[in-house]
Amino acid sequence: MTAPPPSTSPTPSAAAAPDARAQRTAAEAVPQAEAAVPRVPMMNGLVNGAIIVAALYFGRDLLMPLALAILLGFVLDPLVSWLKRHGLPRALAVFVVLATTLALLAASAFFMVGQLRQVGTNLPVYERNIVQKLRGFSQTLRQPGLLDQYSRVFSKVEREIDRAEKAATPSTASAPVVPPQRVEVVGEAKTPWDRLANGLDRFATPMAVAGIVLVFVFLILLDKGDLRDRALRLLGGNLHRTTDALADAARRVSRYLGMQLAVNAIYGVPMAIGLLLIGVPGALVWGLLAAVLRFVPYVGPMVAAAFPLTLAFAVDPGWSIVLWTLGLILTLELISNNVIEPWLYGASTGLSTLSLIMAAMFWT
């Protein structure tokens, strides 16, 4: 009697081995598949960034006045709120604040034009002083010394180079020189209406931008509560926290801009008084211009300092007014940058004044 053949059914361990290998193969294939798939979030971010930049570029004619109006709204809103707390309706408070601001700007512009006109009448005297100083510079440079030696060496080298170029260039027969004919284009005579139209075109764009900014500021100040509610509904989420965050941000921005205005005024008033005592013409104009231009970072203070220094150079036949003006500007810059700004900005933002001074000293 023969024995039955052995059973060929797979054991549990032999059946589990292919499953384990399949799982390992699938696990190794997952990172490769993820690496092969493009990073969609990164591409979405780049596309969104390009769309935002394009929108800002093509909409700059509208967005720039809107941004300026928002900043002015932060500056003027505390005055509107103060008048509203004292019993004025919000619309009347907005009208009073805007009318007062426009009146101050118009008076400042009228005063600056008068001062600049007065400075322009004395330009012939200033021209003589500038010519005398430039002649003094030229006489100083003509004296024998180190600069004279350098100029002689450079002239000698230049003559040698010209001589070598002439020797290397073959001589050719000179062609007859034809004198050039003078051509003059005479335009049509402009009528007074054409001149008036050209003048209006020149001032049309700034006046249009100023009008747009004024309308935006009026609407922002008038409908502040409605704009805040619409922004809250747009942001969604926890309305209570969002309201507190927006109110705190608006309060901090208004406080910062108010402190910056105070810092610029503290800089501009001593500048005007100092220039007036030194004897620089148009001192009040340069003080006001210095206070306004300090809103422009880095470039503004340099431009504001260039005007009185140039005028001091032209006014005085000597150098005393120039040196006094330079000393005044440097003193005010040191005091404003190292004392006034850390003190007021620290008080408005809650930072330590000592830490701001140490940071300024470290980075300078």
VENBEL-V640085 format. One line per field, one symbol per residue. psi: psi as a letter, one per 30 degrees, with the letter a starting at -180 (. if undefined). A space follows every 10 residues. Layout:
psi=???
This chain:
psi=jlkklkkgkk leeeffeeee eeeeeeeffe eeeeefklje eeeeeeeeee eeeeeeefgf feeeeeeeee eeeeefeeee eeeefgfkle eeeeeeeeee eeeeeeeeee eeeeeeeeef fgeeeeeeee eeeeeeeeee ffkkaeeeee eeeeeeeeee eeeeeeefkk klkklkkkkk kkkkjjlkkk leeeeeeeee eegeeeeeee eeeeeeeeee eeheeeeeee eeeeeaajee eeeeeeeeee eeeeeeeeee eeeeefeeee eeeeeeeegk kheeeeeeee eefffjkeee eeeefeeeee eeefekfage eeeeeeeeee eeeeeeefee eeeeeeeefg lkeeeeeeee eef.
